C-alpha cells in the first residue's frame, strides 16, 4: 500500500466514523400519538335540558305569532318587530339544533295544544285588537322567561347555553323597549 493511499485511509476513517454517529441520530422518532380532540361534548344536566325545551317552545310561539304580526298588526312598529322576531327565532332555533345534535334530544316543531289557541286568535285578529293581544303576549312571555333565563345563566356550566340565555334575555329586553 502506497503512503498516499494509507494517508487517505487514515483521513477518511474519522470522517466515516462521524457520519455513522450522526446518521444514528438522524433516525426519526416514532410518530407522536394524535392529540385528543379539543372540542368535547359537554353533558347536559336535567336543568339544561328543561331550559332547552322551554326556549324551544318560546321560539316556536314567537315565530308563529311574529308571522301574524307581519300581516295583521295595526301599528307599523309591531309589524317590523314581528319581522325581526321571526328572523331572530329562526337563528336561535338553528343554534339550539346545533347544541342538541350530539345528544339524544328531539325538539318538538309545533306549539303545545294550549298555545295553539293563542296562535289561532292572533291569526284571526287585525289592527288595534291584534296589537293589544300581541303586546300582552310579548310582555307575558318576557316575564315568564326572565326567571328561566336568569336561572340558566347562574346554574349552567355549559358556556354555549349561558351565551344563548344571555342573548335571549337581551333580545327580550329589546323587544320590550320597542313595544312601549
C-alpha positions in Angstrom: 0.0 0.0 0.0 1.4 3.4 -1.0 1.8 6.1 1.5 -0.8 8.4 -0.2 -3.5 5.7 -0.1 -2.6 5.0 3.5 -2.9 8.7 4.2 -6.3 8.8 2.6 -7.5 5.8 4.5 -6.4 7.4 7.8 -8.0 10.8 6.8 -11.3 9.2 5.8 -11.6 7.0 8.9 -12.6 9.8 11.3 -14.9 11.3 8.7 -16.7 8.0 8.2 -17.0 7.4 12.0 -18.5 10.9 12.4 -21.0 10.3 9.6 -22.1 6.9 11.1 -22.5 8.5 14.5 -24.6 11.4 13.0 -26.7 9.0 11.0 -27.7 7.2 14.1 -29.1 10.5 15.5 -30.9 11.2 12.3 -33.2 8.2 12.5 -36.8 9.5 13.0 -38.6 9.1 16.3 -41.8 7.1 16.1 -44.8 9.4 15.3 -46.4 11.0 18.3 -49.9 9.7 19.1 -52.7 12.0 17.9 -53.8 14.6 20.3 -57.3 14.3 21.6 -60.0 16.5 20.1 -60.3 19.8 21.9 -64.0 20.0 21.1 -65.6 17.6 23.5 -69.3 17.1 24.0 -70.4 18.6 27.4 -73.1 16.6 29.0 -76.3 18.4 29.6 -77.8 18.5 33.1 -81.6 18.0 33.6 -81.8 21.7 34.2 -80.1 22.4 30.8 -82.5 20.1 29.1 -85.5 21.8 30.7 -84.1 25.2 29.6 -83.6 24.0 26.1 -87.2 22.7 25.9 -88.7 25.9 27.3 -86.6 28.0 25.0 -87.6 25.9 22.0 -91.4 26.3 22.9 -90.9 30.1 23.3 -89.2 30.2 19.9 -92.0 28.2 18.2 -94.6 30.5 19.8 -92.7 33.7 19.0 -92.1 32.6 15.4 -95.8 31.8 14.9 -97.1 35.0 16.5 -94.5 37.1 14.7 -95.7 35.8 11.3 -99.2 37.1 12.2 -97.7 40.4 13.4 -96.1 41.0 10.0 -99.5 40.9 8.3 -102.2 41.6 11.0 -100.6 44.4 13.1 -102.2 47.8 13.1 -99.0 49.6 14.1 -96.1 49.6 11.7 -93.6 49.2 14.5 -95.2 46.0 15.6 -95.2 44.6 12.1 -91.5 45.5 11.8 -90.9 43.9 15.3 -92.7 40.8 14.1 -90.3 40.5 11.1 -87.3 41.0 13.5 -88.6 38.4 15.9 -89.2 35.9 13.1 -85.7 36.3 11.9 -84.2 36.1 15.5 -86.1 32.9 16.4 -85.0 31.2 13.2 -81.4 31.8 14.0 -81.9 30.8 17.6 -83.6 27.6 16.6 -80.6 26.8 14.4 -78.3 27.4 17.4 -80.4 25.2 19.6 -80.4 22.4 17.0 -76.6 22.6 16.8 -76.3 22.4 20.6 -78.6 19.3 21.0 -77.3 17.5 17.9 -74.6 15.5 19.8 -77.2 14.5 22.4 -80.3 12.3 22.2 -82.7 15.2 22.5 -85.5 15.7 20.0 -87.0 19.2 19.9 -90.7 19.5 19.0 -91.5 21.6 16.0 -95.1 22.6 16.9 -96.5 24.5 19.8 -98.3 22.7 22.5 -102.1 22.5 22.2 -102.7 25.1 25.0 -100.7 27.6 23.0 -102.4 26.8 19.7 -105.5 28.7 20.8 -103.4 31.9 21.2 -101.9 31.5 17.8 -105.3 31.0 16.2 -106.7 34.1 18.0 -103.8 36.2 16.8 -104.3 35.0 13.2 -107.9 36.0 13.3 -107.4 39.5 14.8 -106.4 42.6 12.8 -105.5 46.2 13.7 -105.7 47.6 17.2 -107.3 44.4 18.6 -104.3 42.4 17.4 -101.9 45.0 18.7 -103.3 44.8 22.2 -103.2 41.0 22.4 -99.8 40.8 20.8 -98.3 43.3 23.2 -99.9 41.5 26.1 -98.5 38.2 24.8 -94.9 39.6 24.4 -95.0 41.2 27.8 -96.3 38.0 29.5 -93.7 35.8 27.6 -90.8 38.1 28.7 -92.0 38.0 32.3 -92.3 34.1 32.1 -88.9 33.6 30.5 -86.8 36.1 32.6 -86.5 33.8 35.7 -85.8 30.8 33.5 -83.0 32.7 31.7 -81.6 34.0 34.9 -81.5 30.5 36.4 -79.8 29.1 33.4 -77.1 31.9 33.4 -76.4 31.2 37.1 -76.5 27.5 37.3 -75.4 26.1 34.0 -71.8 25.0 33.3 -72.4 24.9 29.5 -70.9 28.1 28.1 -72.9 27.8 24.9 -76.2 27.7 26.8 -75.2 30.6 29.0 -74.4 32.7 26.0 -77.7 31.7 24.4 -79.5 32.6 27.6 -77.8 36.0 27.8 -78.5 36.8 24.2 -82.1 35.8 24.6 -82.5 37.9 27.7 -81.0 40.9 25.8 -83.3 40.3 22.9 -86.4 40.1 25.0 -85.4 43.3 26.7 -85.0 45.0 23.4 -88.5 43.8 22.3 -90.0 45.2 25.5 -88.3 48.5 24.8 -89.8 48.6 21.3 -93.4 47.9 22.3 -93.5 50.6 25.0 
